[in-house]
Amino acid sequence: MSDELAPQEGPRATPPWRRRSVRAGAAVAAVAAVAALVAISAVAIGGPTPSVPTATLHLGGKPVAVVADGQTLWVAGPSGRVWKVVPSRPTQHRSAGKIRPSAIAVGARGVWVVGPGAPWVWRFDPAPFAAAERIRVPGPPFAVAAGPGAVWVTIPDQHLLVRIAPKSKHVVAKIPVTTLVPRAVALIGNEVWVADPGVAVAQIDSKTKSVAMLIQLRGARPQEGIAPLSCSLAAGAGALWMANPVGSVTRIDPSKGHVVASIAVGGHLAGITAVGGSVWVTDAEAGSVARIDPETDAVTARLPVGAGPGCVGVTPMAVWVATAEAGALIRLGGPAEPQPGRAQA
């Protein structure tokens, strides 16, 4: 990588459950900035040997999950840490205990973190960044999505999807998903979708608490020895996108409920996101991230990011990839010179 950003850590906060104790929406300017990023990136990294400004932000631990909320990045990984990363500001981190975080989501009054290490969903306040409470669920959770009035959590071992009410902080619904192993979850408005990457996708009817639609991939079967990430399902550009471990991305039309494209990317695919006219997917085998143009379903660029890439987050000025083996975030795009924040006093 061309530059390195040194993490600047702020003071730790004592988890409030030991004391017994989201920012919502995106501005119009941020939406316009994302569109500008996509247009610039499509030109800058569209060639066979792309070259864009890059930087490495070493976090320590093993960052796997990352989600963007405007300029802010929220990152988590199995080392038990949750990071808040804002350009030009000190990087902060908090402990998530022993849950071994596998997924993180922003919305519904907080930052939500889950992991298979313990049967808890943890909520953090985004500002000031502090642990708020933990909510017990029926089993070890793996994936999480936050939407208007609800937080959705998958429990693969029990073929279960649970709904948490953000106001009461309680589980208010338990929905059995017997037709697949729910390893990932994504929202399209009020629609809830779960997936077993490489195998099947299902739409959940939250009113009847049942599977409303099942889409099975032709000839698919679970891949032994390959563990899909929680971020292997994404919604955006008018479609659902599933990163399959065996090297293809499945595009699904949610309105018609069928597969409209299978896009060959190659390698061992891990995380995927769809933002503002681009689809980004990581290849854990090649140590790279690929851009798919949703207009043509073609791979338009491949960028090396190092060993162990996981989930992808997109801010108004850059694409960020979590790399567990390097313990870092890799930035693609953005200013030619990094602008690290100063350490807090």
URNOR-V345878 format. One line per field, one symbol per residue. phi: phi as a letter, one per 40 degrees, with the letter a starting at -180 (. if undefined). burial: b if it has 24 or more other C-alpha atoms within 12 Angstrom, else e. A space follows every 10 residues. Layout:
phi->???
burial->???
//
This chain:
phi->.cbbbccbcc ccbcdcccbg b.dbgbcccc ccccccdccc ccccbcccbc abdbabbcbg gbcbcabbbg ccbbbaaccg bbbbbbdgbc cbabcbgbcf dbaaabhfgi bbbbaccacb bbbbccacca cbabbcbcac cbbaabbcga bbbcbddbfb bbbbcdccgb cbabbcbcca cccaaabbgc cbbbabdgba bbcbccccfa ccabbcccgc adccgbbccc ccbabifgab bbccdchbbc bbcccbgacb abbcbggbcb baabbfgbbb bcbcccgabb bbcccbfbcb abbcbgcgcb cbbbbdbabb bcbcccgabb cbggccbcbc ccccc
burial->beeebbbbbb eeeeeeeeee ebeeeeeeee eebbebbbeb bbebbbeeee ebbbbbbbbb bbbbbbbbbb bbbbbbbbbb bbbbbbbebb bbbbbbbbbb bbbbbbbbbb bbbbbbbbbb bbbbbbeebb bbbbbbbbbb bbbbbbbbeb bbbbbbebbb bbbbebeebb bbbbbbbebb bbbbbbbbee bbbbbbbbbb bbbbbbeeeb bbbbbbbeee eeeeeebbbb bbbbbbbbbb bbbbbbbbbb bbebeeebbe ebbbbbebbb bbbbbbbbbb bbbbbbbbbb bbbbeebbbb bbbbbbbbbb bbbbbbbbbb bbbbbbbbbb bbbbeeebeb eeeee
//
